[in-house]
Amino acid sequence: MKPKLALKDVSFSVEPGQVYGFIGPNGAGKSTTIKVLTGLLNFDSGKVLVNGISPRDVKSRRYIGYSPEQPYFYDYLTGRELLRFYGKLVGLDGAELDKRITWALELLHANKDWIDRRLRSYSKGMMQRVGIAQAILGKPKLLILDEPMSGLDPMGRRDVREAIQQLNRDGVTIFYSSHLLSDVESISHKVAMIVDGKIVREGTVDEITESCGVEYHVRTRKAILGEDLPQGVSLTGHPEEFVCEDDAARDRLLGYCLANGIAVEKMDHKRPSLEDILTEEIARADA
């Protein structure tokens, strides 16, 4: 059987100071990409640089913090003991280590009574918070997170979003994967979409969504007969509600209404979500 390439012609660049979202369906190559970036998987061809250094060089990991989707920790330790262990691995000790642990726990809203319980008793959400806390103990320049909001309840997702934004304000560059596309839309400076091992779209959220077309939904006080509708305008099923396929169609409809004394009650600017676009890309790949 011919081996299947996990990643094919994947190319992207994360600039310093960005929050960069990496999205795609299960099995698309998100975790594989992250493991290549962190040096956990080798690559057959191409060029990969992290902070200007190949991930094959252990020096590339000096300024990286990493939390995998399903971290494996020594479950006989408490959360605090685990953080002390990882803090010492990055060269912290004494009062500075204690200070750094307190900072990380407070940032993740994890400075609770459960932090002194053994990890084997933790829920998925608790483990996610501790996993991210250990990843930031060394104050990394680049933070790589694989599904950081997986298993979190709505309050937990909010806490992690706010932690990511605060770290970014403090100068940390963040590269993360997620299935929660509403969160990706709200906090990412730039997004890459991977499907079947290929990057199919990259850009800001606005660039990606606007490239797929923008509609305008218009409601008038008076019905307009179908045969009188301007080009690019269609009925929604209600005689006073219309869809304009683009800016030009919107302007034609507004001009028609103005010329015929028809009042416009409401106009909404609609564009597809990242979820809509990702669904279309998956269907196109499967076709």
QUIPE-V246150 format. One record per pair of residues at least 12 apart in sequence whose C-alpha atoms are under 6 Angstrom apart, sorted by the first residue. I is the first residue (numbers start at 1). J is the second residue. D is the distance in Angstrom with one decimal. If there is no record, write none. Layout:
i & j & d
I & J & D
I & J & D
This chain:
i & j & d
6 & 197 & 5.6
7 & 197 & 4.2
8 & 197 & 5.5
8 & 198 & 5.4
10 & 198 & 5.7
10 & 199 & 5.7
16 & 173 & 5.6
17 & 171 & 5.8
17 & 173 & 4.6
18 & 173 & 5.2
18 & 189 & 5.9
19 & 174 & 4.8
19 & 188 & 5.0
19 & 189 & 5.3
20 & 175 & 4.8
20 & 188 & 5.5
20 & 190 & 5.0
20 & 191 & 5.6
21 & 176 & 5.3
21 & 177 & 5.8
21 & 188 & 5.8
21 & 191 & 4.6
22 & 176 & 5.9
22 & 177 & 4.5
22 & 191 & 5.9
22 & 192 & 5.1
23 & 177 & 5.7
23 & 178 & 5.8
23 & 193 & 5.0
24 & 193 & 5.6
24 & 194 & 5.0
24 & 195 & 5.8
28 & 195 & 5.0
28 & 196 & 4.6
28 & 197 & 5.3
29 & 197 & 5.2
37 & 55 & 6.0
39 & 55 & 4.7
39 & 56 & 5.7
63 & 140 & 4.8
63 & 141 & 5.4
64 & 140 & 5.1
64 & 142 & 4.9
64 & 143 & 5.8
65 & 135 & 4.5
65 & 136 & 5.7
65 & 140 & 5.4
65 & 143 & 4.6
66 & 135 & 5.1
66 & 143 & 6.0
66 & 144 & 4.8
66 & 145 & 5.8
67 & 131 & 5.7
67 & 132 & 5.7
67 & 135 & 5.8
67 & 145 & 5.1
68 & 146 & 5.0
69 & 146 & 4.8
69 & 147 & 5.3
75 & 119 & 4.6
75 & 120 & 4.8
76 & 118 & 5.7
77 & 118 & 5.3
78 & 116 & 5.2
78 & 117 & 5.0
78 & 118 & 4.0
78 & 119 & 5.4
79 & 115 & 4.8
79 & 116 & 5.9
80 & 115 & 5.8
80 & 116 & 5.9
83 & 134 & 5.7
90 & 138 & 5.9
104 & 133 & 5.2
107 & 163 & 5.9
124 & 151 & 5.4
125 & 151 & 5.2
125 & 152 & 4.7
141 & 172 & 5.0
142 & 172 & 5.8
142 & 173 & 4.8
142 & 174 & 5.8
143 & 174 & 4.8
144 & 175 & 4.9
144 & 176 & 5.6
145 & 176 & 4.5
146 & 176 & 5.6
146 & 177 & 5.1
147 & 177 & 5.2
147 & 178 & 4.7
190 & 203 & 5.4
190 & 204 & 4.3
191 & 203 & 5.5
191 & 204 & 5.9
209 & 272 & 5.8
214 & 246 & 5.9
214 & 270 & 5.9
214 & 271 & 4.6
215 & 244 & 5.6
215 & 245 & 4.9
215 & 246 & 5.5
215 & 270 & 5.0
216 & 243 & 5.7
216 & 244 & 5.0
216 & 268 & 5.6
216 & 269 & 4.8
216 & 270 & 5.6
217 & 242 & 5.7
217 & 243 & 4.7
217 & 267 & 5.6
217 & 268 & 5.1
218 & 241 & 5.7
218 & 242 & 5.2
218 & 266 & 5.8
218 & 267 & 4.4
219 & 240 & 5.6
219 & 241 & 4.4
219 & 265 & 5.6
219 & 266 & 5.2
220 & 240 & 5.3
220 & 263 & 5.8
220 & 264 & 4.3
220 & 265 & 5.2
221 & 263 & 5.7
222 & 240 & 6.0
223 & 239 & 5.0
223 & 240 & 4.6
230 & 253 & 6.0
232 & 244 & 5.9
232 & 245 & 5.6
232 & 249 & 5.0
